[in-house]
């Protein structure tokens, strides 16, 4: 299976990156895994112009790196979303990519499974509720299978995640796929 991980952390080497690395170690034993660190790409927010619905081949009018990400998504059987949670939502960088999937090209993707990896500094029990609600809506709308999630609370500074069981959880989740 081809697994594409969209990692939305703007902080290189942070807790989200460590969680992604643990997932990759587990998944790459049986699958081809590619990580797209959104911070390495220039992706503008969706303008809502709907030109992609009218243009040949559903090409977006914006000239940025999203076309490269579309190509990677088109090859994926599974999509993993990984993000830090700064203010009860996905990172702005990752949200821009997701919003740009408001393009009919998404209907050509062969993605059947998804998983989500979230990291937040707060310890509130409801920290991830709004993200998980959006995630479930996407699962329902696109008829995708949820392969699981790892939700990590109380990690703020680089490396804090090493003091939790989350890296092991991500590794085991990936192995189970």
C-alpha positions, 0 to 999 in steps of 0.5 A, spaced: 500 500 500 502 507 498 501 511 504 502 518 504 503 522 510 501 530 510 505 533 516 502 540 518 508 542 523 511 548 521 517 546 527 522 542 524 524 536 529 518 537 533 513 533 537 509 532 531 515 530 526 517 525 532 510 522 532 510 521 524 517 518 524 514 513 529 509 511 524 513 511 518 518 506 522 512 501 523 508 502 516 514 502 512 515 494 514 510 492 510 508 499 505 511 504 501 510 511 505 512 518 503 512 524 508 510 531 505 512 536 510 507 542 508 512 547 511 517 545 505 511 547 500 508 553 498 501 552 498 496 558 498 489 558 501 483 556 497 480 562 494 473 559 493 473 561 486 471 554 483 475 555 477 478 548 478 471 546 477 471 549 470 478 548 467 480 542 463 483 537 468 481 541 474 487 545 474 487 550 480 489 557 477 494 558 483 501 557 481 504 554 487 506 547 490 499 544 491 499 541 484 505 537 486 501 535 492 495 533 488 500 528 484 502 525 491 495 524 493 493 521 487 498 515 488 496 514 495 492 508 497 492 511 504 492 518 507 495 520 514 494 527 517 499 529 522 498 536 526 500 540 532 494 543 535 495 550 537 488 553 538 483 547 537 484 546 530 489 543 525 495 547 523 494 553 518 499 550 513 495 543 513 488 547 513 490 550 507 492 544 503 486 540 506 482 546 503 485 546 496 482 539 496 475 543 494 477 541 487 474 535 483 481 532 482 480 529 489 474 525 486 480 521 482 484 519 488 484 512 490 485 513 497 480 508 501 483 509 508 485 515 513 488 516 520 490 522 524 496 524 528 495 530 533 499 533 538 497 539 543 500 542 549 493 543 553 491 537 557 483 539 556 479 532 555 476 536 549 482 538 546 481 534 539 474 534 539 473 539 533 478 536 529 475 529 530 468 532 528 471 535 521 475 528 520 469 524 521 465 528 516 470 527 511 470 520 513 463 520 512 462 524 505 468 520 502 466 513 504 473 512 507 475 507 512 478 510 519 485 506 520 485 509 527 488 515 531 494 517 536 492 523 540 497 526 544 496 531 550 500 535 554 506 536 550 509 543 548 516 543 548 521 539 543 522 532 545 516 532 550 513 527 546 518 522 548 516 522 555 509 519 553 507 512 550 505 516 544 511 514 539 510 507 541 502 508 540 504 511 533 508 505 531 503 500 533 498 503 529 502 503 523 504 496 524 496 494 524 495 497 518 
